Amino acid sequence: MNTSKLLVERIGLFPSSGNIHIDVNNSTRVVKRMHVLYGDNSLDSDESCSGLSMVFADWRFKLQVSDALSVCLCVESRGDSQFMQVKTAELLANICGTEERP
């Protein structure tokens, strides 16, 4: 099997949003808020100075801190691109909602 066919199969198994760069007012506050919102339902999480990664039964996300005023989001699902798109929209809405909080 050639490399490009393997890559296409892999993408189909784990659809991804790709890296979405988001300008924010306070990247630390965004990471902490996402941890509060999603932490209770995650199977595994890792919060560090570089961001937050969370794993769930059918999907996962990584929110990487670029600097104090920007983050980078990547969402993946297990074989369901529509579900990945729904979760990406949900996370983006929650990130924007965090920006509106004091």
Chimera marker file (.cmm) of the C-alpha trace (Angstrom):
<marker_set name="trace">
<marker id="1" x="0.000" y="0.000" z="0.000" r="1" g="1" b="0" radius="0.5"/>
<marker id="2" x="1.430" y="3.377" z="-0.933" r="1" g="1" b="0" radius="0.5"/>
<marker id="3" x="1.969" y="6.248" z="1.473" r="1" g="1" b="0" radius="0.5"/>
<marker id="4" x="-0.728" y="8.537" z="0.069" r="1" g="1" b="0" radius="0.5"/>
<marker id="5" x="-3.393" y="5.828" z="0.424" r="1" g="1" b="0" radius="0.5"/>
<marker id="6" x="-2.340" y="5.232" z="4.034" r="1" g="1" b="0" radius="0.5"/>
<marker id="7" x="-2.550" y="8.954" z="4.708" r="1" g="1" b="0" radius="0.5"/>
<marker id="8" x="-6.078" y="9.180" z="3.260" r="1" g="1" b="0" radius="0.5"/>
<marker id="9" x="-7.175" y="6.225" z="5.401" r="1" g="1" b="0" radius="0.5"/>
<marker id="10" x="-5.628" y="7.799" z="8.505" r="1" g="1" b="0" radius="0.5"/>
<marker id="11" x="-7.378" y="11.121" z="7.880" r="1" g="1" b="0" radius="0.5"/>
<marker id="12" x="-10.664" y="9.244" z="7.528" r="1" g="1" b="0" radius="0.5"/>
<marker id="13" x="-10.102" y="7.493" z="10.860" r="1" g="1" b="0" radius="0.5"/>
<marker id="14" x="-9.373" y="10.737" z="12.717" r="1" g="1" b="0" radius="0.5"/>
<marker id="15" x="-10.876" y="13.796" z="10.998" r="1" g="1" b="0" radius="0.5"/>
<marker id="16" x="-9.184" y="16.976" z="12.191" r="1" g="1" b="0" radius="0.5"/>
<marker id="17" x="-10.043" y="20.668" z="12.241" r="1" g="1" b="0" radius="0.5"/>
<marker id="18" x="-6.427" y="21.495" z="11.547" r="1" g="1" b="0" radius="0.5"/>
<marker id="19" x="-4.766" y="24.270" z="13.514" r="1" g="1" b="0" radius="0.5"/>
<marker id="20" x="-7.083" y="27.210" z="14.150" r="1" g="1" b="0" radius="0.5"/>
<marker id="21" x="-5.280" y="30.317" z="15.400" r="1" g="1" b="0" radius="0.5"/>
<marker id="22" x="-7.384" y="32.549" z="17.659" r="1" g="1" b="0" radius="0.5"/>
<marker id="23" x="-6.546" y="35.984" z="19.022" r="1" g="1" b="0" radius="0.5"/>
<marker id="24" x="-7.606" y="36.301" z="22.673" r="1" g="1" b="0" radius="0.5"/>
<marker id="25" x="-7.279" y="38.829" z="25.478" r="1" g="1" b="0" radius="0.5"/>
<marker id="26" x="-5.764" y="36.381" z="27.966" r="1" g="1" b="0" radius="0.5"/>
<marker id="27" x="-4.611" y="32.930" z="26.851" r="1" g="1" b="0" radius="0.5"/>
<marker id="28" x="-4.142" y="31.683" z="30.434" r="1" g="1" b="0" radius="0.5"/>
<marker id="29" x="-7.748" y="32.506" z="31.289" r="1" g="1" b="0" radius="0.5"/>
<marker id="30" x="-8.974" y="30.732" z="28.142" r="1" g="1" b="0" radius="0.5"/>
<marker id="31" x="-7.040" y="27.556" z="28.995" r="1" g="1" b="0" radius="0.5"/>
<marker id="32" x="-8.309" y="27.523" z="32.573" r="1" g="1" b="0" radius="0.5"/>
<marker id="33" x="-11.905" y="28.106" z="31.452" r="1" g="1" b="0" radius="0.5"/>
<marker id="34" x="-11.753" y="25.237" z="28.941" r="1" g="1" b="0" radius="0.5"/>
<marker id="35" x="-10.368" y="22.991" z="31.677" r="1" g="1" b="0" radius="0.5"/>
<marker id="36" x="-13.309" y="23.908" z="33.943" r="1" g="1" b="0" radius="0.5"/>
<marker id="37" x="-15.876" y="23.397" z="31.174" r="1" g="1" b="0" radius="0.5"/>
<marker id="38" x="-14.570" y="20.066" z="29.870" r="1" g="1" b="0" radius="0.5"/>
<marker id="39" x="-12.469" y="18.550" z="32.648" r="1" g="1" b="0" radius="0.5"/>
<marker id="40" x="-15.205" y="16.545" z="34.384" r="1" g="1" b="0" radius="0.5"/>
<marker id="41" x="-16.081" y="14.659" z="31.195" r="1" g="1" b="0" radius="0.5"/>
<marker id="42" x="-12.571" y="13.951" z="29.913" r="1" g="1" b="0" radius="0.5"/>
<marker id="43" x="-10.918" y="10.553" z="30.062" r="1" g="1" b="0" radius="0.5"/>
<marker id="44" x="-7.499" y="12.178" z="30.207" r="1" g="1" b="0" radius="0.5"/>
<marker id="45" x="-6.174" y="15.710" z="30.342" r="1" g="1" b="0" radius="0.5"/>
<marker id="46" x="-2.855" y="17.480" z="30.436" r="1" g="1" b="0" radius="0.5"/>
<marker id="47" x="-2.565" y="21.134" z="31.379" r="1" g="1" b="0" radius="0.5"/>
<marker id="48" x="0.836" y="22.760" z="31.173" r="1" g="1" b="0" radius="0.5"/>
<marker id="49" x="2.365" y="26.135" z="30.456" r="1" g="1" b="0" radius="0.5"/>
<marker id="50" x="2.076" y="25.322" z="26.750" r="1" g="1" b="0" radius="0.5"/>
<marker id="51" x="-1.680" y="24.714" z="26.873" r="1" g="1" b="0" radius="0.5"/>
<marker id="52" x="-4.291" y="22.029" z="27.415" r="1" g="1" b="0" radius="0.5"/>
<marker id="53" x="-4.960" y="18.632" z="25.861" r="1" g="1" b="0" radius="0.5"/>
<marker id="54" x="-8.116" y="16.629" z="26.597" r="1" g="1" b="0" radius="0.5"/>
<marker id="55" x="-9.240" y="13.200" z="25.442" r="1" g="1" b="0" radius="0.5"/>
<marker id="56" x="-12.844" y="11.968" z="25.393" r="1" g="1" b="0" radius="0.5"/>
<marker id="57" x="-14.395" y="8.701" z="24.210" r="1" g="1" b="0" radius="0.5"/>
<marker id="58" x="-15.065" y="9.889" z="20.638" r="1" g="1" b="0" radius="0.5"/>
<marker id="59" x="-12.957" y="13.012" z="20.272" r="1" g="1" b="0" radius="0.5"/>
<marker id="60" x="-10.072" y="15.076" z="21.595" r="1" g="1" b="0" radius="0.5"/>
<marker id="61" x="-8.743" y="18.594" z="21.459" r="1" g="1" b="0" radius="0.5"/>
<marker id="62" x="-5.532" y="20.473" z="22.007" r="1" g="1" b="0" radius="0.5"/>
<marker id="63" x="-5.465" y="24.146" z="22.901" r="1" g="1" b="0" radius="0.5"/>
<marker id="64" x="-1.915" y="25.393" z="22.576" r="1" g="1" b="0" radius="0.5"/>
<marker id="65" x="-0.817" y="28.748" z="23.950" r="1" g="1" b="0" radius="0.5"/>
<marker id="66" x="1.051" y="30.676" z="21.272" r="1" g="1" b="0" radius="0.5"/>
<marker id="67" x="1.592" y="33.711" z="23.489" r="1" g="1" b="0" radius="0.5"/>
<marker id="68" x="-0.363" y="35.789" z="26.022" r="1" g="1" b="0" radius="0.5"/>
<marker id="69" x="-2.739" y="36.997" z="23.309" r="1" g="1" b="0" radius="0.5"/>
<marker id="70" x="-3.258" y="33.961" z="21.076" r="1" g="1" b="0" radius="0.5"/>
<marker id="71" x="-4.050" y="30.261" z="21.181" r="1" g="1" b="0" radius="0.5"/>
<marker id="72" x="-4.131" y="27.494" z="18.611" r="1" g="1" b="0" radius="0.5"/>
<marker id="73" x="-6.972" y="24.948" z="18.651" r="1" g="1" b="0" radius="0.5"/>
<marker id="74" x="-7.010" y="21.515" z="17.019" r="1" g="1" b="0" radius="0.5"/>
<marker id="75" x="-9.981" y="19.135" z="17.323" r="1" g="1" b="0" radius="0.5"/>
<marker id="76" x="-10.075" y="15.481" z="16.193" r="1" g="1" b="0" radius="0.5"/>
<marker id="77" x="-12.829" y="12.875" z="16.264" r="1" g="1" b="0" radius="0.5"/>
<marker id="78" x="-12.922" y="9.127" z="15.767" r="1" g="1" b="0" radius="0.5"/>
<marker id="79" x="-14.111" y="8.673" z="12.197" r="1" g="1" b="0" radius="0.5"/>
<marker id="80" x="-16.879" y="11.303" z="12.231" r="1" g="1" b="0" radius="0.5"/>
<marker id="81" x="-16.069" y="14.557" z="10.441" r="1" g="1" b="0" radius="0.5"/>
<marker id="82" x="-19.492" y="16.069" z="11.151" r="1" g="1" b="0" radius="0.5"/>
<marker id="83" x="-19.081" y="15.448" z="14.896" r="1" g="1" b="0" radius="0.5"/>
<marker id="84" x="-15.613" y="17.012" z="14.719" r="1" g="1" b="0" radius="0.5"/>
<marker id="85" x="-17.121" y="20.120" z="13.093" r="1" g="1" b="0" radius="0.5"/>
<marker id="86" x="-19.801" y="20.349" z="15.805" r="1" g="1" b="0" radius="0.5"/>
<marker id="87" x="-17.209" y="20.082" z="18.579" r="1" g="1" b="0" radius="0.5"/>
<marker id="88" x="-14.954" y="22.625" z="16.859" r="1" g="1" b="0" radius="0.5"/>
<marker id="89" x="-17.824" y="25.132" z="16.674" r="1" g="1" b="0" radius="0.5"/>
<marker id="90" x="-18.685" y="24.441" z="20.330" r="1" g="1" b="0" radius="0.5"/>
<marker id="91" x="-15.113" y="25.002" z="21.485" r="1" g="1" b="0" radius="0.5"/>
<marker id="92" x="-14.767" y="28.175" z="19.434" r="1" g="1" b="0" radius="0.5"/>
<marker id="93" x="-18.000" y="29.521" z="20.955" r="1" g="1" b="0" radius="0.5"/>
<marker id="94" x="-16.740" y="28.714" z="24.455" r="1" g="1" b="0" radius="0.5"/>
<marker id="95" x="-13.395" y="30.374" z="23.761" r="1" g="1" b="0" radius="0.5"/>
<marker id="96" x="-15.184" y="33.509" z="22.531" r="1" g="1" b="0" radius="0.5"/>
<marker id="97" x="-17.496" y="33.334" z="25.563" r="1" g="1" b="0" radius="0.5"/>
<marker id="98" x="-14.472" y="33.273" z="27.849" r="1" g="1" b="0" radius="0.5"/>
<marker id="99" x="-13.289" y="36.482" z="26.238" r="1" g="1" b="0" radius="0.5"/>
<marker id="100" x="-16.518" y="38.215" z="27.301" r="1" g="1" b="0" radius="0.5"/>
<marker id="101" x="-16.031" y="37.280" z="30.956" r="1" g="1" b="0" radius="0.5"/>
<marker id="102" x="-14.127" y="39.593" z="33.302" r="1" g="1" b="0" radius="0.5"/>
<link id1="1" id2="2" r="1" g="1" b="0" radius="0.2"/>
<link id1="2" id2="3" r="1" g="1" b="0" radius="0.2"/>
<link id1="3" id2="4" r="1" g="1" b="0" radius="0.2"/>
<link id1="4" id2="5" r="1" g="1" b="0" radius="0.2"/>
<link id1="5" id2="6" r="1" g="1" b="0" radius="0.2"/>
<link id1="6" id2="7" r="1" g="1" b="0" radius="0.2"/>
<link id1="7" id2="8" r="1" g="1" b="0" radius="0.2"/>
<link id1="8" id2="9" r="1" g="1" b="0" radius="0.2"/>
<link id1="9" id2="10" r="1" g="1" b="0" radius="0.2"/>
<link id1="10" id2="11" r="1" g="1" b="0" radius="0.2"/>
<link id1="11" id2="12" r="1" g="1" b="0" radius="0.2"/>
<link id1="12" id2="13" r="1" g="1" b="0" radius="0.2"/>
<link id1="13" id2="14" r="1" g="1" b="0" radius="0.2"/>
<link id1="14" id2="15" r="1" g="1" b="0" radius="0.2"/>
<link id1="15" id2="16" r="1" g="1" b="0" radius="0.2"/>
<link id1="16" id2="17" r="1" g="1" b="0" radius="0.2"/>
<link id1="17" id2="18" r="1" g="1" b="0" radius="0.2"/>
<link id1="18" id2="19" r="1" g="1" b="0" radius="0.2"/>
<link id1="19" id2="20" r="1" g="1" b="0" radius="0.2"/>
<link id1="20" id2="21" r="1" g="1" b="0" radius="0.2"/>
<link id1="21" id2="22" r="1" g="1" b="0" radius="0.2"/>
<link id1="22" id2="23" r="1" g="1" b="0" radius="0.2"/>
<link id1="23" id2="24" r="1" g="1" b="0" radius="0.2"/>
<link id1="24" id2="25" r="1" g="1" b="0" radius="0.2"/>
<link id1="25" id2="26" r="1" g="1" b="0" radius="0.2"/>
<link id1="26" id2="27" r="1" g="1" b="0" radius="0.2"/>
<link id1="27" id2="28" r="1" g="1" b="0" radius="0.2"/>
<link id1="28" id2="29" r="1" g="1" b="0" radius="0.2"/>
<link id1="29" id2="30" r="1" g="1" b="0" radius="0.2"/>
<link id1="30" id2="31" r="1" g="1" b="0" radius="0.2"/>
<link id1="31" id2="32" r="1" g="1" b="0" radius="0.2"/>
<link id1="32" id2="33" r="1" g="1" b="0" radius="0.2"/>
<link id1="33" id2="34" r="1" g="1" b="0" radius="0.2"/>
<link id1="34" id2="35" r="1" g="1" b="0" radius="0.2"/>
<link id1="35" id2="36" r="1" g="1" b="0" radius="0.2"/>
<link id1="36" id2="37" r="1" g="1" b="0" radius="0.2"/>
<link id1="37" id2="38" r="1" g="1" b="0" radius="0.2"/>
<link id1="38" id2="39" r="1" g="1" b="0" radius="0.2"/>
<link id1="39" id2="40" r="1" g="1" b="0" radius="0.2"/>
<link id1="40" id2="41" r="1" g="1" b="0" radius="0.2"/>
<link id1="41" id2="42" r="1" g="1" b="0" radius="0.2"/>
<link id1="42" id2="43" r="1" g="1" b="0" radius="0.2"/>
<link id1="43" id2="44" r="1" g="1" b="0" radius="0.2"/>
<link id1="44" id2="45" r="1" g="1" b="0" radius="0.2"/>
<link id1="45" id2="46" r="1" g="1" b="0" radius="0.2"/>
<link id1="46" id2="47" r="1" g="1" b="0" radius="0.2"/>
<link id1="47" id2="48" r="1" g="1" b="0" radius="0.2"/>
<link id1="48" id2="49" r="1" g="1" b="0" radius="0.2"/>
<link id1="49" id2="50" r="1" g="1" b="0" radius="0.2"/>
<link id1="50" id2="51" r="1" g="1" b="0" radius="0.2"/>
<link id1="51" id2="52" r="1" g="1" b="0" radius="0.2"/>
<link id1="52" id2="53" r="1" g="1" b="0" radius="0.2"/>
<link id1="53" id2="54" r="1" g="1" b="0" radius="0.2"/>
<link id1="54" id2="55" r="1" g="1" b="0" radius="0.2"/>
<link id1="55" id2="56" r="1" g="1" b="0" radius="0.2"/>
<link id1="56" id2="57" r="1" g="1" b="0" radius="0.2"/>
<link id1="57" id2="58" r="1" g="1" b="0" radius="0.2"/>
<link id1="58" id2="59" r="1" g="1" b="0" radius="0.2"/>
<link id1="59" id2="60" r="1" g="1" b="0" radius="0.2"/>
<link id1="60" id2="61" r="1" g="1" b="0" radius="0.2"/>
<link id1="61" id2="62" r="1" g="1" b="0" radius="0.2"/>
<link id1="62" id2="63" r="1" g="1" b="0" radius="0.2"/>
<link id1="63" id2="64" r="1" g="1" b="0" radius="0.2"/>
<link id1="64" id2="65" r="1" g="1" b="0" radius="0.2"/>
<link id1="65" id2="66" r="1" g="1" b="0" radius="0.2"/>
<link id1="66" id2="67" r="1" g="1" b="0" radius="0.2"/>
<link id1="67" id2="68" r="1" g="1" b="0" radius="0.2"/>
<link id1="68" id2="69" r="1" g="1" b="0" radius="0.2"/>
<link id1="69" id2="70" r="1" g="1" b="0" radius="0.2"/>
<link id1="70" id2="71" r="1" g="1" b="0" radius="0.2"/>
<link id1="71" id2="72" r="1" g="1" b="0" radius="0.2"/>
<link id1="72" id2="73" r="1" g="1" b="0" radius="0.2"/>
<link id1="73" id2="74" r="1" g="1" b="0" radius="0.2"/>
<link id1="74" id2="75" r="1" g="1" b="0" radius="0.2"/>
<link id1="75" id2="76" r="1" g="1" b="0" radius="0.2"/>
<link id1="76" id2="77" r="1" g="1" b="0" radius="0.2"/>
<link id1="77" id2="78" r="1" g="1" b="0" radius="0.2"/>
<link id1="78" id2="79" r="1" g="1" b="0" radius="0.2"/>
<link id1="79" id2="80" r="1" g="1" b="0" radius="0.2"/>
<link id1="80" id2="81" r="1" g="1" b="0" radius="0.2"/>
<link id1="81" id2="82" r="1" g="1" b="0" radius="0.2"/>
<link id1="82" id2="83" r="1" g="1" b="0" radius="0.2"/>
<link id1="83" id2="84" r="1" g="1" b="0" radius="0.2"/>
<link id1="84" id2="85" r="1" g="1" b="0" radius="0.2"/>
<link id1="85" id2="86" r="1" g="1" b="0" radius="0.2"/>
<link id1="86" id2="87" r="1" g="1" b="0" radius="0.2"/>
<link id1="87" id2="88" r="1" g="1" b="0" radius="0.2"/>
<link id1="88" id2="89" r="1" g="1" b="0" radius="0.2"/>
<link id1="89" id2="90" r="1" g="1" b="0" radius="0.2"/>
<link id1="90" id2="91" r="1" g="1" b="0" radius="0.2"/>
<link id1="91" id2="92" r="1" g="1" b="0" radius="0.2"/>
<link id1="92" id2="93" r="1" g="1" b="0" radius="0.2"/>
<link id1="93" id2="94" r="1" g="1" b="0" radius="0.2"/>
<link id1="94" id2="95" r="1" g="1" b="0" radius="0.2"/>
<link id1="95" id2="96" r="1" g="1" b="0" radius="0.2"/>
<link id1="96" id2="97" r="1" g="1" b="0" radius="0.2"/>
<link id1="97" id2="98" r="1" g="1" b="0" radius="0.2"/>
<link id1="98" id2="99" r="1" g="1" b="0" radius="0.2"/>
<link id1="99" id2="100" r="1" g="1" b="0" radius="0.2"/>
<link id1="100" id2="101" r="1" g="1" b="0" radius="0.2"/>
<link id1="101" id2="102" r="1" g="1" b="0" radius="0.2"/>
</marker_set>
